[in-house]
Amino acid sequence: MLATNIDSTWLRYSKNVNTTKHSKAWWDEDYCKDLNKYQQSQSLEDWKNFKKMVKKTKHVFFYDKIDKITNKKCGL
């Protein structure tokens, strides 16, 4: 009974999430590779590696964006 309720609740409120390489501008091949690795293993170590990679990738992407905007305003 409990398992049936949990299963029906899960199906009612969950949603499918499709990740594609075009979902965010900063996503790259490493993101997809590490995400798939974590999804397959579900290990804490792979999750930590994935989060570190996301943080690094975002940092580099947005730093480059800010640098381009700054150089454009300064006429460089």
N, CA, C and O atoms as CSV, one atom per row, in Angstrom:
chain,resi,resn,atom,element,x,y,z
A,1,MET,N,N,0.817,-1.182,0.000
A,1,MET,CA,C,0.000,0.000,0.000
A,1,MET,C,C,0.865,1.252,0.000
A,1,MET,O,O,0.645,2.151,-0.811
A,2,LEU,N,N,1.841,1.326,0.890
A,2,LEU,CA,C,2.717,2.482,0.969
A,2,LEU,C,C,3.531,2.635,-0.321
A,2,LEU,O,O,3.675,3.740,-0.845
A,3,ALA,N,N,4.054,1.527,-0.820
A,3,ALA,CA,C,4.845,1.579,-2.056
A,3,ALA,C,C,3.998,2.058,-3.233
A,3,ALA,O,O,4.482,2.807,-4.082
A,4,THR,N,N,2.758,1.638,-3.286
A,4,THR,CA,C,1.855,2.066,-4.356
A,4,THR,C,C,1.587,3.565,-4.257
A,4,THR,O,O,1.581,4.258,-5.275
A,5,ASN,N,N,1.367,4.070,-3.047
A,5,ASN,CA,C,1.142,5.506,-2.856
A,5,ASN,C,C,2.370,6.333,-3.247
A,5,ASN,O,O,2.250,7.372,-3.895
A,6,ILE,N,N,3.530,5.865,-2.850
A,6,ILE,CA,C,4.763,6.565,-3.194
A,6,ILE,C,C,4.960,6.567,-4.704
A,6,ILE,O,O,5.314,7.589,-5.293
A,7,ASP,N,N,4.732,5.427,-5.318
A,7,ASP,CA,C,4.903,5.312,-6.767
A,7,ASP,C,C,3.934,6.228,-7.516
A,7,ASP,O,O,4.335,6.909,-8.459
A,8,SER,N,N,2.685,6.251,-7.113
A,8,SER,CA,C,1.706,7.099,-7.797
A,8,SER,C,C,1.996,8.579,-7.564
A,8,SER,O,O,1.807,9.398,-8.463
A,9,THR,N,N,2.457,8.927,-6.356
A,9,THR,CA,C,2.822,10.305,-6.067
A,9,THR,C,C,4.029,10.720,-6.896
A,9,THR,O,O,4.065,11.827,-7.433
A,10,TRP,N,N,5.001,9.853,-6.999
A,10,TRP,CA,C,6.185,10.133,-7.804
A,10,TRP,C,C,5.795,10.407,-9.254
A,10,TRP,O,O,6.254,11.383,-9.847
A,11,LEU,N,N,4.962,9.564,-9.815
A,11,LEU,CA,C,4.546,9.724,-11.203
A,11,LEU,C,C,3.722,10.994,-11.400
A,11,LEU,O,O,3.812,11.630,-12.451
A,12,ARG,N,N,2.941,11.361,-10.431
A,12,ARG,CA,C,2.090,12.537,-10.542
A,12,ARG,C,C,2.897,13.839,-10.487
A,12,ARG,O,O,2.611,14.770,-11.239
A,13,TYR,N,N,3.896,13.915,-9.610
A,13,TYR,CA,C,4.595,15.177,-9.370
A,13,TYR,C,C,5.984,15.277,-9.995
A,13,TYR,O,O,6.564,16.363,-10.011
A,14,SER,N,N,6.519,14.204,-10.499
A,14,SER,CA,C,7.839,14.290,-11.109
A,14,SER,C,C,7.724,14.754,-12.552
A,14,SER,O,O,6.670,14.644,-13.178
A,15,LYS,N,N,8.827,15.274,-13.063
A,15,LYS,CA,C,8.830,15.690,-14.460
A,15,LYS,C,C,10.137,15.250,-15.096
A,15,LYS,O,O,11.167,15.154,-14.428
A,16,ASN,N,N,10.083,14.987,-16.383
A,16,ASN,CA,C,11.275,14.603,-17.117
A,16,ASN,C,C,12.092,15.843,-17.422
A,16,ASN,O,O,11.552,16.883,-17.800
A,17,VAL,N,N,13.391,15.720,-17.255
A,17,VAL,CA,C,14.295,16.811,-17.555
A,17,VAL,C,C,15.223,16.342,-18.663
A,17,VAL,O,O,15.936,15.348,-18.521
A,18,ASN,N,N,15.200,17.063,-19.746
A,18,ASN,CA,C,16.078,16.735,-20.862
A,18,ASN,C,C,17.205,17.751,-20.917
A,18,ASN,O,O,16.967,18.950,-21.059
A,19,THR,N,N,18.428,17.265,-20.806
A,19,THR,CA,C,19.574,18.147,-20.919
A,19,THR,C,C,20.142,18.026,-22.313
A,19,THR,O,O,20.302,16.929,-22.849
A,20,THR,N,N,20.436,19.149,-22.878
A,20,THR,CA,C,21.058,19.179,-24.195
A,20,THR,C,C,22.261,20.098,-24.136
A,20,THR,O,O,22.404,20.883,-23.199
A,21,LYS,N,N,23.115,20.003,-25.123
A,21,LYS,CA,C,24.304,20.839,-25.109
A,21,LYS,C,C,23.975,22.300,-25.374
A,21,LYS,O,O,24.828,23.169,-25.195
A,22,HIS,N,N,22.745,22.582,-25.800
A,22,HIS,CA,C,22.344,23.956,-26.075
A,22,HIS,C,C,21.494,24.558,-24.955
A,22,HIS,O,O,20.948,25.649,-25.125
A,23,SER,N,N,21.371,23.887,-23.834
A,23,SER,CA,C,20.512,24.370,-22.778
A,23,SER,C,C,21.043,25.640,-22.115
A,23,SER,O,O,20.259,26.533,-21.793
A,24,LYS,N,N,22.305,25.737,-21.912
A,24,LYS,CA,C,22.927,26.920,-21.322
A,24,LYS,C,C,24.175,27.257,-22.133
A,24,LYS,O,O,24.821,26.365,-22.684
A,25,ALA,N,N,24.506,28.512,-22.202
A,25,ALA,CA,C,25.641,28.940,-23.009
A,25,ALA,C,C,26.968,28.391,-22.478
A,25,ALA,O,O,27.890,28.164,-23.262
A,26,TRP,N,N,27.082,28.178,-21.193
A,26,TRP,CA,C,28.345,27.720,-20.619
A,26,TRP,C,C,28.498,26.200,-20.616
A,26,TRP,O,O,29.559,25.691,-20.254
A,27,TRP,N,N,27.462,25.471,-21.011
A,27,TRP,CA,C,27.581,24.010,-21.047
A,27,TRP,C,C,28.517,23.605,-22.162
A,27,TRP,O,O,28.481,24.173,-23.254
A,28,ASP,N,N,29.349,22.629,-21.887
A,28,ASP,CA,C,30.260,22.124,-22.902
A,28,ASP,C,C,30.331,20.601,-22.827
A,28,ASP,O,O,29.558,19.969,-22.107
A,29,GLU,N,N,31.246,20.031,-23.564
A,29,GLU,CA,C,31.370,18.574,-23.597
A,29,GLU,C,C,31.714,17.998,-22.228
A,29,GLU,O,O,31.204,16.941,-21.856
A,30,ASP,N,N,32.574,18.685,-21.474
A,30,ASP,CA,C,32.941,18.200,-20.137
A,30,ASP,C,C,31.718,18.136,-19.228
A,30,ASP,O,O,31.567,17.202,-18.440
A,31,TYR,N,N,30.849,19.138,-19.346
A,31,TYR,CA,C,29.627,19.152,-18.548
A,31,TYR,C,C,28.785,17.913,-18.840
A,31,TYR,O,O,28.366,17.205,-17.924
A,32,CYS,N,N,28.543,17.662,-20.115
A,32,CYS,CA,C,27.717,16.510,-20.504
A,32,CYS,C,C,28.360,15.197,-20.079
A,32,CYS,O,O,27.682,14.288,-19.600
A,33,LYS,N,N,29.674,15.108,-20.259
A,33,LYS,CA,C,30.392,13.888,-19.898
A,33,LYS,C,C,30.306,13.625,-18.392
A,33,LYS,O,O,29.981,12.516,-17.968
A,34,ASP,N,N,30.599,14.651,-17.589
A,34,ASP,CA,C,30.576,14.484,-16.137
A,34,ASP,C,C,29.158,14.269,-15.607
A,34,ASP,O,O,28.961,13.516,-14.653
A,35,LEU,N,N,28.182,14.919,-16.214
A,35,LEU,CA,C,26.797,14.710,-15.802
A,35,LEU,C,C,26.371,13.272,-16.080
A,35,LEU,O,O,25.762,12.628,-15.226
A,36,ASN,N,N,26.684,12.773,-17.254
A,36,ASN,CA,C,26.343,11.383,-17.587
A,36,ASN,C,C,27.058,10.402,-16.670
A,36,ASN,O,O,26.478,9.398,-16.258
A,37,LYS,N,N,28.314,10.690,-16.350
A,37,LYS,CA,C,29.073,9.818,-15.450
A,37,LYS,C,C,28.395,9.748,-14.079
A,37,LYS,O,O,28.237,8.668,-13.510
A,38,TYR,N,N,27.993,10.921,-13.552
A,38,TYR,CA,C,27.309,10.935,-12.259
A,38,TYR,C,C,25.961,10.222,-12.331
A,38,TYR,O,O,25.616,9.452,-11.435
A,39,GLN,N,N,25.203,10.476,-13.390
A,39,GLN,CA,C,23.881,9.855,-13.514
A,39,GLN,C,C,23.982,8.342,-13.578
A,39,GLN,O,O,23.098,7.643,-13.082
A,40,GLN,N,N,25.036,7.829,-14.176
A,40,GLN,CA,C,25.212,6.389,-14.260
A,40,GLN,C,C,25.635,5.779,-12.920
A,40,GLN,O,O,25.132,4.727,-12.525
A,41,SER,N,N,26.563,6.448,-12.225
A,41,SER,CA,C,27.117,5.860,-11.003
A,41,SER,C,C,26.348,6.240,-9.745
A,41,SER,O,O,26.255,5.442,-8.812
A,42,GLN,N,N,25.791,7.461,-9.709
A,42,GLN,CA,C,25.105,7.993,-8.526
A,42,GLN,C,C,26.016,8.019,-7.295
A,42,GLN,O,O,25.541,7.938,-6.162
A,43,SER,N,N,27.331,8.132,-7.528
A,43,SER,CA,C,28.261,8.142,-6.398
A,43,SER,C,C,28.510,9.573,-5.922
A,43,SER,O,O,28.431,10.521,-6.704
A,44,LEU,N,N,28.804,9.713,-4.656
A,44,LEU,CA,C,29.076,11.018,-4.059
A,44,LEU,C,C,30.338,11.630,-4.664
A,44,LEU,O,O,30.392,12.840,-4.885
A,45,GLU,N,N,31.330,10.824,-4.926
A,45,GLU,CA,C,32.580,11.317,-5.506
A,45,GLU,C,C,32.352,11.901,-6.901
A,45,GLU,O,O,32.887,12.962,-7.222
A,46,ASP,N,N,31.563,11.218,-7.729
A,46,ASP,CA,C,31.251,11.736,-9.059
A,46,ASP,C,C,30.418,13.018,-8.969
A,46,ASP,O,O,30.577,13.915,-9.796
A,47,TRP,N,N,29.534,13.111,-7.974
A,47,TRP,CA,C,28.742,14.325,-7.775
A,47,TRP,C,C,29.653,15.504,-7.422
A,47,TRP,O,O,29.487,16.605,-7.947
A,48,LYS,N,N,30.609,15.264,-6.533
A,48,LYS,CA,C,31.541,16.321,-6.141
A,48,LYS,C,C,32.381,16.767,-7.339
A,48,LYS,O,O,32.598,17.962,-7.536
A,49,ASN,N,N,32.849,15.815,-8.131
A,49,ASN,CA,C,33.630,16.160,-9.322
A,49,ASN,C,C,32.787,16.958,-10.312
A,49,ASN,O,O,33.270,17.913,-10.919
A,50,PHE,N,N,31.540,16.567,-10.470
A,50,PHE,CA,C,30.628,17.267,-11.368
A,50,PHE,C,C,30.414,18.707,-10.898
A,50,PHE,O,O,30.492,19.634,-11.703
A,51,LYS,N,N,30.147,18.902,-9.618
A,51,LYS,CA,C,29.907,20.245,-9.086
A,51,LYS,C,C,31.157,21.126,-9.206
A,51,LYS,O,O,31.048,22.315,-9.505
A,52,LYS,N,N,32.350,20.545,-8.972
A,52,LYS,CA,C,33.581,21.311,-9.139
A,52,LYS,C,C,33.753,21.743,-10.590
A,52,LYS,O,O,34.146,22.877,-10.863
A,53,MET,N,N,33.461,20.842,-11.511
A,53,MET,CA,C,33.588,21.160,-12.921
A,53,MET,C,C,32.605,22.252,-13.323
A,53,MET,O,O,32.964,23.149,-14.085
A,54,VAL,N,N,31.370,22.193,-12.827
A,54,VAL,CA,C,30.363,23.216,-13.133
A,54,VAL,C,C,30.820,24.576,-12.615
A,54,VAL,O,O,30.721,25.576,-13.326
A,55,LYS,N,N,31.311,24.617,-11.400
A,55,LYS,CA,C,31.772,25.872,-10.812
A,55,LYS,C,C,32.918,26.463,-11.626
A,55,LYS,O,O,32.932,27.662,-11.907
A,56,LYS,N,N,33.871,25.628,-12.002
A,56,LYS,CA,C,35.015,26.089,-12.784
A,56,LYS,C,C,34.573,26.567,-14.171
A,56,LYS,O,O,35.022,27.614,-14.638
A,57,THR,N,N,33.710,25.818,-14.817
A,57,THR,CA,C,33.247,26.160,-16.162
A,57,THR,C,C,32.471,27.476,-16.145
A,57,THR,O,O,32.678,28.329,-17.008
A,58,LYS,N,N,31.588,27.642,-15.175
A,58,LYS,CA,C,30.838,28.895,-15.059
A,58,LYS,C,C,31.777,30.072,-14.817
A,58,LYS,O,O,31.626,31.136,-15.418
A,59,HIS,N,N,32.741,29.868,-13.935
A,59,HIS,CA,C,33.683,30.929,-13.608
A,59,HIS,C,C,34.429,31.382,-14.863
A,59,HIS,O,O,34.509,32.579,-15.137
A,60,VAL,N,N,34.966,30.448,-15.612
A,60,VAL,CA,C,35.719,30.777,-16.821
A,60,VAL,C,C,34.814,31.444,-17.848
A,60,VAL,O,O,35.202,32.443,-18.453
A,61,PHE,N,N,33.620,30.908,-18.052
A,61,PHE,CA,C,32.698,31.456,-19.041
A,61,PHE,C,C,32.327,32.903,-18.722
A,61,PHE,O,O,32.422,33.777,-19.583
A,62,PHE,N,N,31.906,33.152,-17.480
A,62,PHE,CA,C,31.459,34.487,-17.116
A,62,PHE,C,C,32.621,35.474,-16.981
A,62,PHE,O,O,32.456,36.663,-17.252
A,63,TYR,N,N,33.780,34.995,-16.569
A,63,TYR,CA,C,34.950,35.867,-16.528
A,63,TYR,C,C,35.288,36.337,-17.941
A,63,TYR,O,O,35.587,37.513,-18.145
A,64,ASP,N,N,35.244,35.427,-18.918
A,64,ASP,CA,C,35.504,35.802,-20.312
A,64,ASP,C,C,34.455,36.787,-20.822
A,64,ASP,O,O,34.784,37.736,-21.533
A,65,LYS,N,N,33.192,36.562,-20.459
A,65,LYS,CA,C,32.113,37.470,-20.865
A,65,LYS,C,C,32.342,38.866,-20.313
A,65,LYS,O,O,32.227,39.850,-21.043
A,66,ILE,N,N,32.665,38.958,-19.030
A,66,ILE,CA,C,32.914,40.244,-18.380
A,66,ILE,C,C,34.122,40.922,-19.012
A,66,ILE,O,O,34.118,42.132,-19.235
A,67,ASP,N,N,35.145,40.145,-19.296
A,67,ASP,CA,C,36.355,40.685,-19.915
A,67,ASP,C,C,36.038,41.264,-21.298
A,67,ASP,O,O,36.533,42.341,-21.629
A,68,LYS,N,N,35.240,40.590,-22.101
A,68,LYS,CA,C,34.860,41.080,-23.424
A,68,LYS,C,C,34.062,42.386,-23.306
A,68,LYS,O,O,34.293,43.325,-24.068
A,69,ILE,N,N,33.141,42.442,-22.368
A,69,ILE,CA,C,32.321,43.647,-22.178
A,69,ILE,C,C,33.203,44.806,-21.731
A,69,ILE,O,O,33.044,45.923,-22.225
A,70,THR,N,N,34.119,44.566,-20.817
A,70,THR,CA,C,35.016,45.595,-20.316
A,70,THR,C,C,35.902,46.129,-21.431
A,70,THR,O,O,36.070,47.340,-21.571
A,71,ASN,N,N,36.458,45.242,-22.211
A,71,ASN,CA,C,37.342,45.658,-23.306
A,71,ASN,C,C,36.573,46.411,-24.377
A,71,ASN,O,O,37.109,47.334,-24.989
A,72,LYS,N,N,35.326,46.029,-24.612
A,72,LYS,CA,C,34.499,46.703,-25.602
A,72,LYS,C,C,34.199,48.142,-25.165
A,72,LYS,O,O,34.237,49.065,-25.979
A,73,LYS,N,N,33.900,48.324,-23.865
A,73,LYS,CA,C,33.594,49.667,-23.354
A,73,LYS,C,C,34.825,50.553,-23.339
A,73,LYS,O,O,34.719,51.765,-23.527
A,74,CYS,N,N,35.994,49.964,-23.117
A,74,CYS,CA,C,37.225,50.743,-23.056
A,74,CYS,C,C,37.803,50.986,-24.454
A,74,CYS,O,O,38.749,51.759,-24.602
A,75,GLY,N,N,37.253,50.347,-25.460
A,75,GLY,CA,C,37.745,50.520,-26.813
A,75,GLY,C,C,38.995,49.730,-27.110
A,75,GLY,O,O,39.743,50.082,-28.022
A,76,LEU,N,N,39.239,48.675,-26.368
A,76,LEU,CA,C,40.440,47.849,-26.582
A,76,LEU,C,C,40.217,46.801,-27.637
A,76,LEU,O,O,41.124,46.025,-27.937
